[in-house]
Amino acid sequence: MPTLFDPVRLGATEMSNRILMSPMTRARSTADHVPTDMMVEYYAQRAGAGLILSEATGISAEGLGWPYAPGIWNQAQIEAWKPITAAVREQGGKIFCQLWHMGRVVHPSLPGRGQPVSSSATTSPEDVYTYNGKQPAVEARSLARAEIQRIVDDYRAAALNAAAADFDGVQVHAANGYLIDQFLRDSVNLRDDEYGGSISNRVRFLREVVAAVLDAVGAQRTAVRLSPNEARKGVNDSNPTALFEAASIEMSALGIAFIEIREPGFSGTNGQAERPPIGPAMRRAFDGKFVLNSDFDALKAQAALDAGLADAISFGRPFISNPDLPARMARKLALAPDDMATWYLGGAKGYTDYPTAT
Ligand SMILES: Cc1cc2nc3c(=O)[nH]c(=O)nc-3n(C[C@H](O)[C@H](O)[C@H](O)COP(=O)(O)O)c2cc1C
């Protein structure tokens, strides 16, 4: 059985270990969603990961509702990502860009945004981010079919921009209740056209987005993130096992490099998930590499590899406060705790000031 510290190849990407940094929004870009110098240092510090998945990155202003999160739809953003990908490469690391459209949780008070869009005319039950704190969400309007094609093209353009910024690949963010999830799940997708109703129809938008993205950058440089086993932002499904098994089969047919899933509470072979895990069924349905996330430590991660449940494990919060996480895990050192108060605070505190182990 491989260890966490053995190399693995995810599509075209050779990883020096089986530890990924999971995508994490940190809100350190400009108000115009242009990456900053501070981000160069932050990502370079974490280049010991076998692969970094960037923070969620807007494919368009319409799809980005998080203050100070980065985008990748214009030239200024592409140019500002270049020193980040170069610095990660310089340190021997690899980095994918996570492509993001937030759908109904974008607030119209953000500059240049209109009424948010979604699969159907629904309203997020959770408050959403604005530059003046969190505010109640506004009802989304249902996307017309021509607009869906335009958004698919936005994903394609963003993937090309990510390649221009020298990312090693892209990850389509289809998790956590954002736009693609709003198409996938039947609590929010109320459409009666070919994008709604049956599972195959609800998976259609994901399939079209991924097909466009891999047309741009190649299947071996394309990944997808899904969160099968939880309801986020009021987006839920009546039969998630069947839905995500079908989605995995479709992704397999497209030949993408890997699926990463966020399955909370899952604890490898040593414990029970709150709900039965869907990951094993997805792994069986998917031919490519499979990455598990959420609530892992080194022991649980190794147990999941030993049990054949995944090819690699991604870690989120531990990477915030332990920039040299793989080295610390290899040396079995205690991990530093992160500070939730600084997750989205802006500035260096809680961002680039966590030391490496001595
Ligand atoms: C500060 C923070 C920001 C996050 N932002 C994103 C994001 O941009 N995209 C995403 O897919 N998940 C995001 N997540 C979820 C993480 O990638 C990960 O799934 C979660 O933290 C669970 O993994 P962990 O237990 O290893 O931390 C975020 C989590 C945190 C703590």
The ligand as an ORCA input file, in Angstrom:
! r2SCAN-3c Opt
* xyz 0 1
  C     -11.252     29.327      5.297
  C     -11.858     28.280      4.404
  C     -12.135     28.604      3.088
  C     -12.660     27.629      2.217
  N     -12.858     27.943      0.905
  C     -13.173     26.971      0.008
  C     -13.145     27.228     -1.385
  O     -12.788     28.325     -1.855
  N     -13.495     26.221     -2.216
  C     -13.862     24.980     -1.749
  O     -14.174     24.095     -2.544
  N     -13.859     24.707     -0.416
  C     -13.497     25.657      0.459
  N     -13.390     25.358      1.793
  C     -13.544     23.968      2.245
  C     -12.169     23.289      2.376
  O     -11.545     23.127      1.103
  C     -12.304     21.895      3.015
  O     -13.222     21.146      2.259
  C     -12.779     21.975      4.468
  O     -12.013     22.894      5.201
  C     -12.703     20.600      5.127
  O     -11.378     20.091      5.072
  P     -10.438     20.098      6.402
  O     -11.195     19.315      7.447
  O      -9.166     19.428      5.987
  O     -10.267     21.525      6.803
  C     -12.917     26.327      2.700
  C     -12.671     26.034      4.043
  C     -12.126     26.977      4.876
  C     -11.804     26.602      6.299
*
